[in-house]
Amino acid sequence: MRSFIPYKSFQGVCMKKEAFFYEEKQGGEVECNLCNHNCKIKNGETGICGVRENTDGKLYTLVYNAVSSRNVDPVEKKPLYHYHPGSRVFSLGSVGCNFRCLNCQNYTIARAKPSEVYLEDMSAEKSVSIAQKNMCEGIAYTYNEPTVWFEFNYESAVEAKKSGLYTVYVTNGYMTEQALEKIAPHLDAANIDIKAFDGDNFYREISSARFKPVLDTCREMKNHGIHIELTYLVIPGKNDQEEKFKNFGKWIVDELGDETPVHLSRFYPAHKMMDIDPTPIKTLERAHEILTDIGVKYVYLGNVRGHEYENTLCPTCGEILIKRDGYSVDITGLDIYNKCENCGEDINITR
């Protein structure tokens, strides 16, 4: 039985729960094995995420039942374009993150302490009930990094699957294999951020992390049968070199398969990167061309409403299969077996 300790947060009394995935060390120190930082945490301190605390030689999550953000979204907003297109998903977030991205758009919760923001008390059962009342087909763990909120979203995902809901992670992919093994049977789909494709250089400079564990997570999710889509936020002067796009595309085809959907997202100034201009559309179009030429079948542009590359096209005949305008979805060219109605090509889409 894992213990609970009540504590005061911004909105009142929450419960901190003994965490999964840690080892007790000498001198009261603990090692957290939830993500690939493997933080060594002294008594009274937290790890890099700010929400897992050593209390008298045991590790506790400070955000077990704590929701900072919730909303009913189209699944395309995650973004997932090939998983239950047009469906509604109940999106939940808490606080904390194991990355420190200089361009973070959600830094007000990602870098916040539980005592600094309003947090709603939420149970796993309540998350499912709210999703059902709002006619959602699934639950997404998003807004902040779901890995650092693992204990809650694991229990929520278990309950969701019992009730016939699908489950989604929107993640930076930095969880350990141990954590992935536990959540995988209850996780249907994930959108994984690939910050750049140049080894550790970008990851260390922009996100205070390492590159390889993210690629490992992508492969392991694929091996577990989890539907994955990738997002690459293209930042001018940082990760927009053609060679990086080529390496990215080759890795996708070789390691994940050419049917893996990819979202090339437009950067806008945020947080500590306010001095960089938005990504030129032509840069995104060139990246799209490179990945497509390499053989990636489904490449989309994100944060660019109304562009033709929002649509899903048949990779064989070019027919429009799903037409999109922002989050509006019109499935026009797919039959009930997810084949192109024009040429019969099998399309990698789950409905």
C-alpha positions in Angstrom: 0.0 0.0 0.0 1.5 3.3 -1.1 1.1 6.1 1.5 -0.6 9.4 1.1 0.3 12.7 2.9 -2.0 15.7 2.8 -0.4 19.0 2.1 -1.4 22.6 1.4 -1.4 23.8 -2.2 -2.6 27.0 -3.7 -6.3 26.0 -3.6 -6.4 24.0 -0.4 -5.5 20.4 0.7 -4.1 18.0 -1.9 -2.6 14.6 -1.4 0.9 13.7 -2.2 1.3 10.0 -3.0 4.3 7.7 -2.8 5.7 7.6 -6.3 6.4 4.8 -8.7 9.9 4.0 -9.9 12.5 5.0 -7.4 15.3 3.5 -5.3 16.3 4.3 -1.8 20.0 5.2 -1.5 22.4 5.7 1.4 22.0 8.8 3.6 18.3 9.2 2.9 18.8 10.0 -0.8 16.6 8.5 -3.5 17.0 7.9 -7.2 14.0 8.6 -9.4 13.7 6.2 -12.3 10.6 7.7 -14.0 12.4 9.6 -16.7 15.9 9.5 -18.2 17.3 12.2 -15.9 17.4 9.6 -13.2 17.6 12.4 -10.6 19.4 11.8 -7.3 17.2 13.6 -4.8 18.2 14.6 -1.2 15.7 14.7 1.6 13.4 17.7 1.3 14.3 18.4 -2.3 12.6 17.7 -5.7 13.9 16.5 -9.0 14.3 18.5 -12.2 10.6 18.3 -12.8 9.8 20.1 -9.5 6.9 17.8 -8.6 8.6 14.6 -7.2 9.9 15.2 -3.7 12.1 13.2 -1.3 10.3 13.1 2.1 12.3 11.3 4.8 13.9 8.9 2.3 10.8 8.1 0.3 9.8 9.7 -3.1 6.4 11.3 -3.4 4.5 12.9 -6.3 3.2 16.3 -5.3 0.6 16.3 -8.2 -1.1 13.0 -7.9 -4.7 14.4 -7.9 -3.9 17.9 -9.1 -5.3 19.3 -12.4 -4.2 22.7 -13.6 -5.9 22.6 -17.1 -8.8 20.7 -18.6 -10.7 21.1 -21.9 -12.7 19.2 -24.5 -10.6 19.3 -27.7 -10.7 17.9 -31.2 -8.1 15.1 -31.3 -6.5 17.0 -34.2 -5.3 19.6 -31.7 -2.9 17.1 -30.0 -2.0 16.8 -33.0 -3.2 13.4 -34.1 -4.4 13.2 -37.7 -4.5 9.5 -38.2 -6.2 8.4 -34.9 -10.0 8.7 -34.7 -10.1 11.8 -36.9 -12.9 14.2 -36.0 -13.4 12.8 -32.5 -13.5 14.7 -29.2 -10.9 14.1 -26.5 -10.9 15.2 -22.9 -7.6 16.9 -22.3 -6.0 17.1 -18.9 -2.8 18.6 -17.6 -1.1 19.3 -14.2 2.1 21.2 -13.4 5.8 20.4 -13.8 8.1 19.2 -16.6 11.3 17.3 -16.9 12.5 19.6 -19.8 13.4 23.3 -19.5 12.7 24.4 -23.1 13.5 28.0 -23.7 10.6 28.2 -26.2 8.0 26.6 -23.9 4.5 27.9 -24.7 3.1 26.4 -21.5 5.8 27.6 -19.1 3.2 29.0 -16.7 2.4 25.4 -15.7 5.4 23.5 -16.9 7.8 25.5 -14.7 5.3 26.2 -11.9 5.4 24.7 -8.4 2.1 23.1 -7.1 1.8 26.0 -4.6 1.9 28.6 -7.3 -1.2 27.8 -9.4 -4.8 26.9 -8.9 -5.2 23.1 -8.9 -8.4 21.1 -9.1 -8.8 17.9 -7.2 -9.4 15.1 -9.7 -9.7 11.4 -9.3 -9.2 8.8 -12.1 -12.9 7.9 -11.9 -13.9 11.5 -12.2 -11.7 12.1 -15.3 -13.6 9.3 -17.1 -17.0 10.5 -15.9 -16.3 14.0 -17.2 -15.1 12.6 -20.5 -18.2 10.6 -20.9 -20.6 13.4 -20.0 -18.9 15.6 -22.6 -19.3 12.9 -25.3 -15.6 12.4 -25.7 -14.2 9.2 -27.2 -10.9 9.5 -25.4 -8.7 11.2 -22.7 -5.4 12.9 -23.5 -2.7 13.7 -21.0 -1.2 16.9 -22.3 -0.4 20.6 -21.7 2.5 19.8 -19.3 4.6 16.7 -19.7 2.4 13.7 -18.7 5.4 11.6 -17.6 5.9 13.7 -14.5 2.3 13.2 -13.6 2.5 9.5 -14.1 0.7 8.1 -11.1 -2.5 9.9 -11.9 -2.6 9.4 -15.6 -1.7 5.7 -15.2 -4.7 5.2 -13.0 -6.9 7.4 -15.2 -5.8 5.4 -18.3 -6.7 2.1 -16.7 -10.2 3.4 -15.9 -10.6 4.9 -19.3 -9.8 1.6 -21.0 -12.4 -0.2 -18.8 -15.0 2.3 -20.1 -14.1 2.0 -23.7 -12.3 5.3 -24.1 -9.0 5.7 -25.9 -6.0 7.2 -24.3 -3.3 9.7 -25.6 0.0 11.0 -24.4 1.4 14.3 -25.7 4.9 13.9 -24.6 8.6 14.8 -25.0 9.4 11.1 -25.0 11.8 11.1 -22.0 10.2 8.4 -19.9 12.3 5.3 -19.0 11.7 1.9 -20.5 10.4 0.8 -17.0 7.7 3.5 -17.0 6.7 2.8 -20.6 6.3 -0.9 -19.9 3.8 0.0 -17.2 1.7 2.5 -19.1 1.9 0.8 -22.6 -1.0 -1.7 -22.1 -3.3 1.2 -21.3 -2.0 3.7 -23.9 -3.4 3.8 -27.4 -1.7 6.7 -29.0 1.0 9.3 -28.5 2.3 12.5 -30.2 6.0 12.7 -29.5 8.0 15.9 -29.8 11.3 15.6 -31.7 13.0 18.8 -30.8 15.8 18.6 -33.4 17.8 16.0 -35.2 21.4 16.8 -34.5 22.4 14.6 -31.5 22.6 16.3 -28.1 23.5 19.8 -29.3 20.0 21.2 -29.5 18.6 19.2 -26.7 21.2 20.4 -24.2 21.1 24.0 -25.3 17.3 24.5 -25.6 15.8 21.8 -23.4 18.4 20.7 -20.9 18.1 17.1 -21.9 19.6 14.4 -24.2 18.6 13.2 -27.6 18.9 9.4 -27.7 16.4 8.5 -25.0 13.7 10.2 -27.0 14.4 8.1 -30.1 14.5 5.0 -27.9 11.0 5.9 -26.6 9.7 6.3 -30.2 10.9 2.9 -31.2 9.6 1.2 -28.0 6.2 2.8 -28.4 6.1 1.5 -31.9 7.1 -2.0 -30.7 4.3 -1.9 -28.1 1.7 -1.2 -30.8 1.0 2.3 -29.7 -0.1 4.6 -32.5 2.6 7.3 -32.8 2.8 10.6 -34.6 5.7 13.0 -34.4 5.9 16.8 -34.1 9.0 18.8 -35.1 8.8 22.4 -34.2 10.9 24.2 -36.8 12.8 27.1 -35.1 14.7 29.5 -37.4 18.4 29.3 -37.0 18.2 26.5 -34.5 16.9 23.3 -36.1 15.9 24.3 -39.6 18.9 23.2 -41.6 18.2 20.9 -44.5 20.6 18.3 -43.4 18.7 17.9 -40.1 15.4 17.4 -42.1 17.1 14.7 -44.2 18.5 12.9 -41.2 15.1 13.1 -39.6 13.3 11.7 -42.6 15.8 8.8 -43.1 15.5 7.9 -39.4 11.7 7.8 -39.6 11.6 5.6 -42.7 14.3 3.2 -41.4 13.2 3.0 -37.7 9.5 3.7 -37.5 8.2 3.2 -41.0 7.2 5.4 -43.9 3.6 5.6 -42.8 4.4 7.4 -39.5 2.6 10.8 -39.6 4.8 13.8 -39.1 3.8 17.4 -38.1 6.2 20.2 -39.1 5.0 22.9 -36.8 5.5 26.7 -37.2 7.4 28.4 -34.4 6.1 31.6 -32.8 8.1 33.6 -30.2 7.5 32.3 -26.7 9.0 32.3 -23.2 12.8 33.0 -23.4 12.9 33.0 -27.2 11.0 36.1 -28.0 13.8 37.5 -30.2 13.3 34.9 -32.9 10.9 35.5 -35.7 8.1 33.0 -36.7 9.2 30.3 -39.1 8.9 31.3 -42.7 6.3 29.3 -44.6 8.8 28.5 -47.3 11.0 26.8 -44.7 8.2 24.5 -43.7 7.4 23.8 -47.3 11.0 22.9 -48.0 11.1 20.6 -45.0 7.9 19.0 -46.3 9.5 18.5 -49.7 12.6 16.9 -48.2 10.7 14.4 -46.0 8.3 13.5 -48.8 11.1 12.9 -51.2 12.8 10.6 -48.7 9.7 8.6 -48.6 7.7 9.7 -45.5 4.1 9.3 -46.8 2.2 11.6 -44.4 3.8 15.0 -43.7 1.7 17.9 -42.4 2.3 21.6 -41.6 1.1 22.8 -38.2 0.3 26.3 -36.9 -0.4 27.2 -40.6 -4.2 27.3 -41.0 -5.6 26.9 -44.5 -2.5 25.4 -46.1 -3.0 22.5 -48.5 -0.5 20.5 -46.4 -3.1 20.2 -43.6 -5.0 17.7 -45.7 -4.4 14.0 -45.8 -3.6 12.9 -49.4 -3.4 9.4 -50.8 0.3 8.7 -51.2 -0.4 6.7 -54.4 -2.8 8.8 -56.4 -2.8 12.1 -54.6 -6.6 12.2 -53.9 -7.7 14.2 -50.9 -8.8 11.7 -48.3 -9.4 14.0 -45.3 -9.8 17.8 -45.8 -9.0 20.0 -42.9 -9.4 23.7 -42.1 -7.9 24.2 -38.7 -9.6 21.6 -36.6 -12.5 21.2 -38.9 -12.4 17.7 -40.5 -14.2 16.4 -43.6 -13.5 12.7 -44.4 -14.1 12.7 -48.1 -12.1 10.0 -49.8 -11.9 7.1 -47.5 -14.1 4.0 -47.6 -15.2 2.2 -44.5 -12.1 0.0 -44.7 -9.7 3.0 -44.7 -8.9 2.5 -48.3 -8.6 5.3 -50.8 -11.9 5.4 -52.7 -10.1 6.4 -55.9 -7.3 3.8 -56.1 -7.8 1.4 -53.3 -4.6 2.2 -51.4 -4.6 1.1 -47.7 -4.3 4.2 -45.5 -2.7 4.0 -42.0 -5.6 5.5 -40.1 -7.5 4.3 -37.1 -11.2 5.1 -36.9 
